[in-house]
Amino acid sequence: MYESHNPDVLSCLASLSNDEVFTPPSVANQMLDLLPKEIWKNPDAKFLDPCCKSGIFLREIVKRLLVGLEDQYPVLQDRINHILHDQVYGIAITELTSFLSRRSLYCSKHANGEYSICDNFRTDDGNVAYSPIKHKWLFNKCEYCGANRGTYDRSEDLESHAYQFIHIVKPEEIFKMQFDVIIGNPPYQISDGGQKASAIPLYHKFVQQAKKLNPRFLTMIIPARWYSGGRGLDKFRDEMINDTHIRKLVDYTDSNDCFPGVDIAGGICYFLWDRDHEGPCDITNKFGVDSFMTTRNLNFEGVFIRYGQALPIIEKIREKRYSCYDSRVSSQKPFGLRTYVTPTGDGDIKLRYSGGIGNFRREEVTAGKEWIDKWKVTTSYLTYDHAGRPDKDGKRRIFSTMDILPPSTVCTETYIVIDVFDTEKEAVNLYNYLQTKFVRFLVSQLTSTQHLSKSNFALVPIMDFKRSWSDTDLYALFNLSTDEIGFINSMIRDMGVSVSNES
């Protein structure tokens, strides 16, 4: 017997880009499941999506309220009118998505149109607002979002991507009311006019603006890059890990497990912020069909540890009170030389750059001059893992190109210097130490993008490199259990062949 399949059209939409990703209905409902069940029976509860794209969140909220309010509004049309007119509100990110959201919510792109399922609206917009906002330029950058003027100062017929919710000082003036629930999937980033389509994060501004409205609940789905801080996110990371109102955090190591076909470096997460909650957070890590939940504070000695299973390992290392490598790793330009710098063809030193190695003039070096004549251990500032994602087995390699640079050799900002030594033996021992699963596991705990910096090494202990170190040595030194070693092995793949040292 033939059975017809009638798919949900909102599950079939292709995302606009990796920056503006449509939320699948299943994910929207997982986020709504975080809210208390009694809210669906509250006829006075008000809901806001401040970054509407498809209208999926508002549509699914309406479906739940239609069931929850049946006893209070037994006549279906009365119930529909009340919910759509008095309970659900949205702010669209573009004119196109305003039409799409109204179509999802009212079954008509005009709230007061002939085919609208709500009888109470007198305007086209209904409760889904959209206003074409202009960026406020300050030194060729938008004062509110950081967008580049050369890219976004456009003609009237082009979308400016000046999102209304974050381009006003008082967002409460849009609808002039207090919201019980704010929920959404904000735009993730915007071009800052730099090289190679350079972009700055944007999603955190929606979270921060939503908190200003002081809702009872806030839930948003955002990139997990904030775990490690970095470009424009250090303050936000500190705010988040110290916010005891965050009651639940659901973390996807691989964004494809949440948004099929969409690669978002570092994965994706959604959270529930509860105004009346003060305490630890339930953190659920998901990869494929596997999940693991821990209840803990987001702040672990000033950093966020992504995986709860890693905490006992890190605590054992901290007990030994070793200094850590974030105090030794170089800046992003260890010798002051940009990525595009190439060998000069003459000079008394060598330059390691992305194209190989060649002669270079010592006087061209503008930083790290005291390191030039030492042995240096370097690694590429880009990780090996595509978009910060593990392989199909859930394992990461972390380090890509690694080198031991002899005296009279420098490198461009393509590489970072991990440490410098007077002897080759110490450099070789550090190089091999970095190849251990133990070290790469610790780096991975603070690495949620493709980029490495000194902050990613904040858990790696500085050892005595007059001797060599293997995983076996390190597991014994820090008294790791069989289960803890097994967890490291489950997350970190083999690296390769170590460098021998016969000196």
C-alpha distance (Angstrom), angle and dihedral (degrees) to the residues before:
residue distance angle dihedral
M1 . . .
Y2 3.80 . .
E3 3.80 115.8 .
S4 3.77 117.7 -163.5
H5 3.78 120.4 -135.1
N6 3.78 117.5 -144.2
P7 3.83 106.8 -172.7
D8 3.78 124.6 -157.8
V9 3.80 103.4 -103.1
L10 3.82 90.8 -142.5
S11 3.80 89.8 60.8
C12 3.82 89.4 57.7
L13 3.81 99.3 54.6
A14 3.78 117.8 116.1
S15 3.79 114.3 -134.2
L16 3.79 117.8 -104.4
S17 3.83 89.2 -129.6
N18 3.79 139.8 -42.8
D19 3.81 85.8 -80.6
E20 3.81 97.1 53.6
V21 3.78 106.7 37.8
F22 3.80 123.0 179.9
T23 3.79 112.3 -129.4
P24 3.82 115.4 -124.8
P25 3.83 113.3 -125.4
S26 3.81 90.6 -118.4
V27 3.82 91.9 57.2
A28 3.80 92.5 45.1
N29 3.80 88.6 55.0
Q30 3.79 92.9 48.0
M31 3.79 87.7 56.2
L32 3.80 92.3 47.2
D33 3.81 88.6 50.8
L34 3.81 87.5 67.0
L35 3.80 90.0 68.3
P36 3.84 121.1 87.1
K37 3.81 112.2 -92.3
E38 3.79 93.2 -129.0
I39 3.80 91.3 67.7
W40 3.81 90.0 74.5
K41 3.81 89.2 63.4
N42 3.79 94.2 51.6
P43 3.84 111.4 100.6
D44 3.81 90.6 -169.5
A45 3.83 97.4 53.6
K46 3.79 113.2 114.2
F47 3.81 125.0 -153.4
L48 3.81 130.2 -161.6
D49 3.79 132.4 -169.9
P50 3.83 103.4 -169.4
C51 3.82 94.5 -172.6
C52 3.82 107.2 42.1
K53 3.78 117.6 -178.1
S54 3.81 109.2 153.5
G55 3.79 97.2 1.2
I56 3.79 90.6 -120.6
F57 3.80 96.7 138.4
L58 3.81 93.6 50.5
R59 3.78 92.5 44.9
E60 3.81 93.1 52.1
I61 3.81 90.9 45.4
V62 3.80 89.5 54.2
K63 3.81 91.5 50.3
R64 3.81 90.6 54.5
L65 3.79 93.9 45.5
L66 3.80 90.7 49.9
V67 3.81 87.9 61.9
G68 3.80 97.4 38.0
L69 3.82 96.3 49.7
E70 3.77 97.9 43.6
D71 3.83 94.1 108.1
Q72 3.80 93.0 48.1
Y73 3.83 94.6 44.9
P74 3.81 105.7 27.3
V75 3.82 93.5 171.3
L76 3.82 106.1 81.4
Q77 3.82 96.5 -144.9
D78 3.80 91.6 50.1
R79 3.79 89.3 50.4
I80 3.80 92.7 49.1
N81 3.80 92.2 47.9
H82 3.80 93.0 49.7
I83 3.81 95.4 47.1
L84 3.80 96.8 44.9
H85 3.79 96.3 40.6
D86 3.81 101.3 37.8
Q87 3.80 109.7 22.5
V88 3.83 116.2 34.8
Y89 3.80 126.2 58.7
G90 3.78 136.1 169.3
I91 3.79 142.6 -174.0
A92 3.80 112.5 -150.1
I93 3.81 120.8 -142.4
T94 3.83 94.9 -142.8
E95 3.78 137.6 10.8
L96 3.81 89.8 -107.0
T97 3.80 93.2 53.8
S98 3.81 90.2 47.0
F99 3.82 88.9 61.4
L100 3.79 91.4 44.3
S101 3.82 92.6 48.8
R102 3.81 93.1 48.7
R103 3.78 89.9 48.4
S104 3.81 89.8 53.3
L105 3.79 93.1 45.4
Y106 3.82 105.5 35.0
C107 3.83 99.7 20.6
S108 3.80 85.2 -120.3
K109 3.79 133.0 74.5
H110 3.80 86.3 -132.4
A111 3.80 114.2 60.5
N112 3.81 90.6 -149.8
G113 3.77 94.9 39.6
E114 3.79 128.5 126.2
Y115 3.80 92.6 -99.5
S116 3.82 98.6 41.8
I117 3.80 112.7 124.0
C118 3.83 91.1 -144.6
D119 3.81 119.1 78.7
N120 3.80 97.5 -168.4
F121 3.81 105.2 72.2
R122 3.80 123.2 100.0
T123 3.82 96.8 -179.6
D124 3.80 134.1 63.4
D125 3.80 92.8 -122.5
G126 3.79 99.2 52.7
N127 3.79 107.2 179.3
V128 3.82 95.0 -28.6
A129 3.78 104.9 92.7
Y130 3.77 126.7 -161.7
S131 3.79 126.5 172.2
P132 3.82 124.4 171.0
I133 3.80 100.8 -120.7
K134 3.79 125.7 -166.1
H135 3.78 124.6 -134.9
K136 3.79 115.5 -113.9
W137 3.80 105.0 -128.4
L138 3.77 121.4 -144.8
F139 3.84 115.9 170.7
N140 3.83 89.9 -19.3
K141 3.83 93.1 -53.2
C142 3.78 128.1 97.1
E143 3.78 109.6 -106.3
Y144 3.81 91.1 -143.0
C145 3.80 105.7 40.7
G146 3.84 107.6 9.5
A147 3.82 95.1 -118.4
N148 3.80 116.3 162.1
R149 3.79 114.3 -106.3
G150 3.79 93.5 -145.1
T151 3.81 89.8 58.8
Y152 3.80 103.2 37.4
D153 3.83 106.3 29.7
R154 3.79 89.8 98.3
S155 3.78 142.5 156.1
E156 3.79 119.9 -79.8
D157 3.81 93.7 -103.4
L158 3.84 93.8 59.2
E159 3.80 126.1 77.6
S160 3.81 110.9 -104.5
H161 3.83 96.7 -163.1
A162 3.79 89.0 -137.6
Y163 3.78 95.1 145.7
Q164 3.78 112.1 -145.2
F165 3.81 98.0 -139.9
I166 3.81 94.5 59.7
H167 3.81 98.3 33.5
I168 3.79 97.1 67.8
V169 3.78 128.8 73.3
K170 3.80 95.1 -138.3
P171 3.83 111.4 34.9
E172 3.82 90.1 179.2
E173 3.81 88.2 73.1
I174 3.82 92.6 69.6
F175 3.80 93.8 74.5
K176 3.81 99.6 2.8
M177 3.80 96.0 -135.3
Q178 3.79 144.1 99.0
F179 3.81 115.9 -102.5
D180 3.79 125.3 -146.4
V181 3.82 94.4 -161.3
I182 3.80 130.9 26.2
I183 3.79 114.2 -173.1
G184 3.79 134.5 166.5
N185 3.78 155.2 119.9
P186 3.83 105.7 -112.3
P187 3.81 128.0 -157.8
Y188 3.80 107.2 -85.4
Q189 3.81 106.5 -145.0
I190 3.78 146.1 -9.8
S191 3.80 133.5 -148.7
D192 3.79 116.9 -94.5
G193 3.80 93.6 -169.0
G194 3.81 95.2 -107.1
Q195 3.78 128.0 136.4
K196 3.82 122.3 -64.3
A197 3.79 94.9 15.6
S198 3.79 91.4 -55.1
A199 3.79 112.1 -163.8
I200 3.79 138.7 -173.2
P201 3.81 125.5 -142.0
L202 3.79 117.9 -97.6
Y203 3.80 106.7 170.9
H204 3.80 95.2 82.6
K205 3.80 90.5 61.5
F206 3.80 90.0 61.9
V207 3.81 90.4 51.3
Q208 3.79 92.4 48.7
Q209 3.80 92.8 46.3
A210 3.81 91.5 48.5
K211 3.81 91.2 53.1
K212 3.81 89.3 55.6
L213 3.81 87.8 64.4
N214 3.81 88.6 58.5
P215 3.82 97.6 -141.7
R216 3.76 120.8 -177.1
F217 3.81 89.4 -116.7
L218 3.82 133.7 17.5
T219 3.79 124.2 -173.5
M220 3.80 125.6 171.5
I221 3.78 135.7 164.3
I222 3.81 112.3 -134.5
P223 3.83 141.4 156.1
A224 3.80 114.4 -76.3
R225 3.80 91.7 -132.4
W226 3.80 90.0 104.4
Y227 3.84 89.0 73.3
S228 3.80 88.7 79.0
G229 3.80 97.9 34.9
G230 3.77 111.6 -145.7
R231 3.77 128.9 137.6
G232 3.80 107.7 31.6
L233 3.80 92.0 -25.7
D234 3.81 106.1 87.0
K235 3.80 94.1 92.8
F236 3.79 91.9 43.3
R237 3.83 91.6 49.3
D238 3.81 89.9 52.2
E239 3.81 91.2 48.0
M240 3.79 92.3 50.0
I241 3.80 99.3 46.5
N242 3.80 90.8 47.9
D243 3.81 94.8 46.2
T244 3.81 106.6 103.8
H245 3.82 90.3 -173.2
I246 3.82 90.2 76.7
R247 3.80 100.8 101.3
K248 3.81 101.8 172.0
L249 3.81 135.2 22.6
V250 3.81 123.0 -176.0
D251 3.81 112.8 -164.8
Y252 3.83 127.8 -163.8
T253 3.80 113.3 -164.1
D254 3.82 89.4 -164.7
S255 3.82 115.2 42.5
N256 3.82 89.4 -151.9
D257 3.80 88.7 70.8
C258 3.81 87.6 63.2
F259 3.82 103.6 26.5
P260 3.82 107.5 27.9
G261 3.79 111.7 -137.3
V262 3.80 95.4 10.8
D263 3.82 119.8 112.3
I264 3.79 112.1 -156.5
A265 3.78 112.9 176.5
G266 3.79 111.1 -115.3
G267 3.79 95.5 11.8
I268 3.78 131.9 -97.4
C269 3.79 137.1 -81.9
Y270 3.77 142.0 -175.8
F271 3.78 128.0 -158.2
L272 3.79 143.4 -169.4
W273 3.80 116.6 -132.0
D274 3.80 110.8 -164.3
R275 3.80 116.4 -166.7
D276 3.81 91.9 -154.1
H277 3.81 96.7 46.1
E278 3.80 121.7 97.3
G279 3.77 116.3 175.9
P280 3.81 146.7 46.7
C281 3.79 124.8 -15.6
D282 3.81 131.3 -120.1
I283 3.83 103.5 -126.8
T284 3.80 119.0 -166.6
N285 3.82 119.0 -169.7
K286 3.81 115.8 -158.7
F287 3.80 129.9 -168.2
G288 3.78 118.3 163.9
V289 3.80 107.3 -47.0
D290 3.82 93.3 -22.1
S291 3.79 124.7 95.5
F292 3.80 135.9 172.7
M293 3.80 127.7 -168.5
T294 3.79 130.4 -158.3
T295 3.80 131.8 171.8
R296 3.79 111.4 -139.6
N297 3.76 146.4 120.5
L298 3.79 115.2 -75.2
N299 3.80 90.3 -135.8
F300 3.80 114.0 75.8
E301 3.80 107.2 175.8
G302 3.79 92.0 -40.2
V303 3.83 98.0 -43.0
F304 3.80 137.1 80.4
I305 3.81 115.2 -119.3
R306 3.78 107.4 -152.2
Y307 3.81 99.2 -156.4
G308 3.79 121.4 50.6
Q309 3.82 91.6 -152.8
A310 3.81 88.3 64.6
L311 3.80 95.4 60.4
P312 3.84 98.6 80.4
I313 3.81 89.1 50.3
I314 3.79 92.9 49.8
E315 3.80 91.9 46.1
K316 3.82 91.0 54.3
I317 3.79 89.8 52.3
R318 3.81 92.7 47.4
E319 3.81 90.3 52.6
K320 3.81 88.9 65.8
R321 3.83 89.7 58.7
Y322 3.79 97.3 -138.9
S323 3.79 118.6 165.7
C324 3.81 111.4 -112.4
Y325 3.76 134.5 -128.4
D326 3.79 98.8 -111.3
S327 3.82 83.7 82.1
R328 3.83 92.8 57.8
V329 3.81 108.3 33.1
S330 3.79 113.8 102.2
S331 3.78 128.8 -115.0
Q332 3.81 119.9 -95.9
K333 3.82 90.6 -87.5
P334 3.82 103.2 42.1
F335 3.79 93.5 176.2
G336 3.80 98.5 23.3
L337 3.82 91.4 -106.6
R338 3.80 119.1 135.3
T339 3.81 122.8 -136.0
Y340 3.81 92.8 -102.0
V341 3.83 94.4 56.8
T342 3.81 112.1 113.3
P343 3.83 134.8 -174.2
T344 3.78 115.0 -68.5
G345 3.80 93.9 -141.1
D346 3.78 92.7 -120.1
G347 3.80 137.0 45.9
D348 3.78 138.9 95.8
I349 3.84 98.9 -90.2
K350 3.81 137.3 53.3
L351 3.83 129.1 -115.4
R352 3.80 122.3 -146.2
Y353 3.80 108.4 -153.6
S354 3.81 136.3 158.0
G355 3.81 91.1 -85.2
G356 3.82 96.7 51.6
I357 3.79 131.5 -90.0
G358 3.79 134.5 -46.4
N359 3.79 146.1 153.5
F360 3.79 118.3 -62.3
R361 3.79 138.3 179.3
R362 3.79 115.4 -108.6
E363 3.80 92.2 -143.7
E364 3.83 90.2 63.3
V365 3.82 90.4 67.6
T366 3.81 109.4 99.7
A367 3.82 101.8 177.8
G368 3.81 139.1 27.5
K369 3.79 92.4 30.0
E370 3.81 90.4 152.6
W371 3.83 88.8 62.9
I372 3.80 97.7 53.0
D373 3.80 95.7 91.7
K374 3.80 97.0 41.3
W375 3.80 133.7 84.7
K376 3.80 109.7 -94.0
V377 3.82 133.1 -163.4
T378 3.81 112.9 -153.0
T379 3.77 140.2 176.8
S380 3.77 133.3 -170.4
Y381 3.80 113.2 -92.2
L382 3.82 87.0 -130.8
T383 3.78 117.8 76.3
Y384 3.77 122.7 -126.9
D385 3.81 93.2 -120.1
H386 3.81 117.9 92.6
A387 3.83 110.0 -115.1
G388 3.80 88.0 -13.9
R389 3.81 89.1 -68.5
P390 3.81 127.0 141.9
D391 3.80 121.1 -124.4
K392 3.81 123.6 -98.0
D393 3.81 89.6 -77.8
G394 3.80 92.7 53.7
K395 3.81 93.9 -106.5
R396 3.79 130.9 131.3
R397 3.77 132.5 -157.7
I398 3.86 96.1 -163.7
F399 3.81 101.8 -172.3
S400 3.79 120.3 72.6
T401 3.83 119.3 178.9
M402 3.81 112.8 12.0
D403 3.78 127.0 -176.4
I404 3.76 144.4 178.5
L405 3.80 106.3 -141.8
P406 3.82 115.2 -158.8
P407 3.81 123.8 -141.5
S408 3.81 115.3 -65.1
T409 3.82 91.5 33.4
V410 3.82 127.2 110.6
C411 3.81 134.7 174.8
T412 3.79 141.5 -143.7
E413 3.80 124.6 -113.2
T414 3.82 88.0 -86.9
Y415 3.82 82.5 88.9
I416 3.77 137.1 43.5
V417 3.80 123.5 -146.7
I418 3.80 113.0 -124.4
D419 3.82 96.1 -170.4
V420 3.81 143.2 -30.7
F421 3.82 130.4 -132.4
D422 3.78 142.2 -175.7
T423 3.82 92.7 -131.0
E424 3.79 134.6 52.9
K425 3.81 90.5 -136.6
E426 3.81 92.6 63.3
A427 3.80 91.6 46.6
V428 3.81 91.5 51.5
N429 3.79 91.6 48.8
L430 3.81 91.7 51.7
Y431 3.80 90.8 46.8
N432 3.80 90.7 54.6
Y433 3.81 91.3 43.0
L434 3.80 89.7 56.8
Q435 3.79 89.5 53.1
T436 3.80 93.2 58.9
K437 3.79 117.7 106.0
F438 3.79 87.2 -128.1
V439 3.82 93.5 64.2
R440 3.79 96.4 38.8
F441 3.82 89.7 50.1
L442 3.81 90.2 54.9
V443 3.81 92.2 48.0
S444 3.81 90.5 48.4
Q445 3.81 91.4 58.3
L446 3.80 89.6 67.3
T447 3.81 98.2 33.9
S448 3.79 116.6 91.2
T449 3.82 98.5 148.5
Q450 3.80 136.6 47.1
H451 3.80 92.1 -99.5
L452 3.78 128.1 89.6
S453 3.78 126.9 -156.1
K454 3.79 136.4 158.5
S455 3.82 91.7 -83.0
N456 3.82 90.3 65.4
F457 3.82 88.9 65.1
A458 3.81 96.3 55.8
L459 3.83 92.6 112.3
V460 3.83 97.9 44.6
P461 3.82 112.0 102.3
I462 3.80 119.2 -135.3
M463 3.80 107.3 -122.6
D464 3.80 134.7 -167.6
F465 3.80 102.7 -89.1
K466 3.75 95.8 -168.0
R467 3.80 81.3 91.8
S468 3.81 132.2 42.5
W469 3.81 125.5 -107.1
S470 3.79 130.0 -149.8
D471 3.80 130.9 -177.3
T472 3.80 88.5 -104.2
D473 3.80 90.7 54.7
L474 3.80 93.0 47.7
Y475 3.80 95.8 45.5
A476 3.80 89.2 52.5
L477 3.82 94.6 44.8
F478 3.81 92.5 53.0
N479 3.80 94.3 37.7
L480 3.80 95.9 -124.5
S481 3.79 117.1 -175.4
T482 3.79 125.5 -126.6
D483 3.82 89.8 -104.5
E484 3.80 92.2 50.4
I485 3.79 91.9 49.7
G486 3.80 88.3 47.7
F487 3.79 90.6 53.6
I488 3.81 91.4 52.2
N489 3.80 90.3 49.1
S490 3.80 90.4 49.4
M491 3.81 91.3 57.2
I492 3.82 105.5 35.8
R493 3.79 126.5 60.4
D494 3.81 126.4 -149.9
M495 3.78 113.7 -78.4
G496 3.77 107.7 -157.0
V497 3.77 141.5 -105.5
S498 3.80 118.9 -18.8
V499 3.78 122.7 -131.7
S500 3.80 114.6 -103.0
N501 3.76 120.2 -131.1
E502 3.78 119.5 -158.0
S503 3.78 98.3 165.5
